[in-house]
Amino acid sequence: MTTQKKAQLTPALEDYLEAIYNLCRFNKAAHSRDIAEALNVHKSTVTAALRSLGNMGLINYAPYEAVTLTAEGRKKAENVVWRHKALRDFFVDVLKVDEEMAETAACGMEHSVPAEIVEKLAEFAAFIEKCPRNDGEWLKDASFACHGGGGEANECLLCLEDCVRDFKREGIKKRKHHMEESMTLDAIPVGGKAEVVSLKGDGSLRRRIAEMGITRGSLIQVERVAPLGDPLDILVKGYHLSLRKDEAANVVVTRA
Amino acid sequence: MPNIVVALAGNPNSGKTTVFNALTGLRQHVGNYPGVTVEKKEGAARRNGGTFTIVDLPGTYSLSASSPEEVVARNFLVDEKPDVVVQVLDASNLERNLYLAVQMMELGVKMAFALNMSDVAKARGIEFDLDKLSGFLKAPVVPTVGNKGQGTDALLDAAARVAGEPVGEYEKIKYPHGVREAIERIECMLTGKDGEYAARFPDKWLAARILEGDNEIVPALCNREVAKEALRLRESLEAESGDFPEITMAEARYGWISGMCSEAVRMTPESRHEVSDTIDRVLLNRVLGLPIFLILMYIVFQLVFTLAEPPMEWIENAFGALGSRAAGLWPKAADSPLRELLVDGIIGGVGGVLVFLPNIILLFLAIAFLEGTGYMARAAFLMDRLMHKIGLHGKSFIPMLLGFGCTVPAIMGTRTLENRQDRLTTILVLPWMSCGARLPIYALIIPAFFPEALHAWMLWLIYVIGIVFAVVGARLLRTSVFKGDSVPFVMELPPYRIPTLRAVITLMWDRAGEYVKKAGTIILGVSIVLWAMTAYPKKPEFDRDYAAAREAVVAGHMDAVAELGTELGLGQEGSFLREWEEAKLEMAGVRDEYWEKESGYVEGERVYEAKLEQLFNQPGGARLREFADADANLEEMEAAFAEETEGLEEGSREYREAERRREAAIAAIAIEPGLFAGVAAYRDDIAAGYGERMGEIDNAEAGEELAHSISGRIGKFLEPVVRPMGFDWRIATAIIGSFAAKEVFVAQMGIVYSVGEADEESDSLRDKLCGNYTPLQGFCMMLYSLLSLPCVATIAVARRETGGWKLPIAMIVGFTLVAYVATTIVYQFGSAFGIGM
């Protein structure tokens, strides 16, 4: 065999990949300095890790230059990130474990738990969240106890009917409500960063905003506010865009 | 090789114009896309024996038809079917630029790409894998540097190559499953006869646009079933995913672009526009931003108006000289209507058109600079809060400011507003920003009616009234006629750049040419008509016998001269002086009747000289010679003094010095004191009084003639109409004349009040006004002048800028009506309460 055997992606390297992925989302490229900072390690260890990732063809790497992900690297990184998120979400949303503990556990487990199991867990979590029966009592406090007749057919039927009724009533309203509750771009202070969750507002404005690059998942930095207090100057997709605060109020975001 | 039609597309600020200029050189011309006021630029290029026609499409961010520019660009691509579309990409801002590219790929046009400003991008640490980019886009990608003309040859080669090949298969953007299904469903329902768009676009593409809820296509669908189904699908997709399909699709496109860029573009984190950010930290600073902006605006205002003054004066003088030249083609005494038409109508009219040129050229120099550097977007950013309050866009501020100088360039300056509603609203309220031509009217009226202490306040009040009308007007228009969403202020703040000299000059040249060609012809036509209205019909018989009146004045004058002559002992009963004066008047008559080159003049002069010789050489004539010389000397000194003190303030140091010099020169005239006193009396009392009386007769005649003219008759006819505003036929006549240019009001008032060549400094006209009108009427004159339309040039430019007669006619009617109603209210209210009576 002349080609070097594809080295195994160790947990540590997976962490690196994940960090690079997160940094690239902001800046398109990651500097080793920032990677070191993100992982809380020394810069010299970063160089070695980057070299091996480069050798595996996961990142574009040259000394002293910023790093970008290759297509394969992106796929791998997305996988790692997804596993991490899937585990954490499962702990938080289904098992109702507190967030910090969930985060730590996810960090540890993401490398060791086989992908297949993570996938199943994620699917299960998604299913639970999506399934209307989730609205019943049984998942409310993660006690997983039945509050009804304990398996008696009649009681269960009533319970299910309640679920269906609630589901119909809540339905889409719930999601919309959720949307309105969350933060919008105009509330982000100058210098703050945010990730776009969704767009509200009337048709042409929403379309225009999307076309200028403010789409779900894109990252925005609020650069400044005009001296008179209105339009905002934001950085999106690497360029400066200005928009009024009442327009920014149509962009639902989370702090990043 | 056949001619290849290349459509040049790209985002605003992508450097499209520089690439266009680099490709075409000077072989370009500017026109309009039919029916809209979107500019269409075309040019030609040659390469390897092939010829190219290059059409500059309007700069757009997408092809979604949410602005006239996008509609024009899309329709051009589909209807004119250019052989190839070249998109200019700003290399430093690739992702957003590629959004348009993806939309054009979906449209299935043949494409080539110019990766513009690649040098700047490289300097910022961005590296491109051109092969990969070109592989993803399935089209050639050529690096160019538009402002240095690099890469244009390779770009033309690539365009020619693509034009010669069949349309390739582009990468398909993967839309979510639900969206794809919905598109297919709509596609199945299309029959090819679903409206005017159906025949022109491919079904699949059309189906996608219908699902996206396209503003152009959906309303034009005649198959309402399709529209209904699309609406249903949109709603169900929204319920499913939380987003309307156009958002989901935009996301998918950006997703694909982002994937491609991560493969083909390498950036360092330093790739941000650092210089630009540093400049913004100062220019958009919370504290410094506004002061700097105001200073820059002050400079722009000074540049456009103050710097334009000398060249405007040159143009006026040149046309004045040209007018007298042309008048010289006829014998001086000839009463030729053709001469009047040529000199006063045509040459005066052309002068009236060209006099705005310095303003316009300098304005577009300023605009080209502000736009080219990227500051224009910042100006809008700084001012938007204020302008948005009155329903306008931040970019309206600069035209509004220019309106205080002159409405004509200000209306042309509204070009920078992309949105039509904003533009029309701005154009409509602009005339209320009191322009410089109205200032002479205020300067005439305010001192005539109001005490010194109130002068500044009155002027301030008039300007404020104008601003209030503009603000309220804009708000009202925005909530009535030009209702509709206030346009999103989603505007790019492009990185600062140094504009190319070429781009600046091209813009100035284009705009100046357009003004002369499009607006100039109308202004000229209307000026000639207005001139004719004030000059015709001629009055064949006057109410007063002016000839007899003049004779009486001459007889009285001669008596006075003879009396002086007797006193001074100049001949028997002053006959020497009398004869001398007669010879002088005769010579003046000759001057009025003949040009210097005409034989009658030469003959008259010969007779005059001979007469003088004879008078001076007769016994006792030496004293008369002394008198005549002293008179000529004084004449010369007065002329020299007037020249020296021109533009000087009375009482200033230089003025006093000139006065001293004059005194010294007068003292140096060594003649007998008695005779000198006679000369002075002759000049100051007798000759001056004669001139004044003759002038009065001339003015009365002109006044009678104006009253007889069409505009005078209209004025009289309108008297009952203007009466509620406190105006009489004289004011009405002056208002008609002032439509040519506002400041003409002053001169026309001068004519109807028979005070000769009046200007705003004219005290005699002020006395007349003060004697005939109340301060309230004076105020109403100013108010009407402020609120009514500035001049015909405004209308002509508004027509040019809006591409039709609808708005200009609405302006004529609307402004007249508003001015009429407002002035009437003020006058009636004022008279009822006895204010300013």
Interface residues (C-beta under 8 A of the other chain):
Chain A: C24 N27 K28 A29 A30 H31 D34 N60 E65 A66 T68 L69 T70 A71 R74 I172 R175 M179 S198 L199 D202 G203 S204 L205 R206 R207 R208 I209 A210 E211 M212 G213 T215 R216 G217 S218 E223 R224 V225 A226 P227 L228 G229 D230 P231 D233 K237 G238 Y239 H240 L241 S242 L243 R244 E247
Chain B: Y61 S62 S64 S66 S92 N93 E95 R96 Y99 E212 G213 N215 A239 G242 D243 F244 E246 I247 A250 E251 Y254 G259 C261 S262 E263 V265 R266 M267 T268 P269 S271 R272 D280 L284 N285 R286 V287 G289 L290 A377 F381 L382 M383 D384 R385 L386 H388 G394 D485 P488 F489 V490 M491 E492 L493 P494 P495
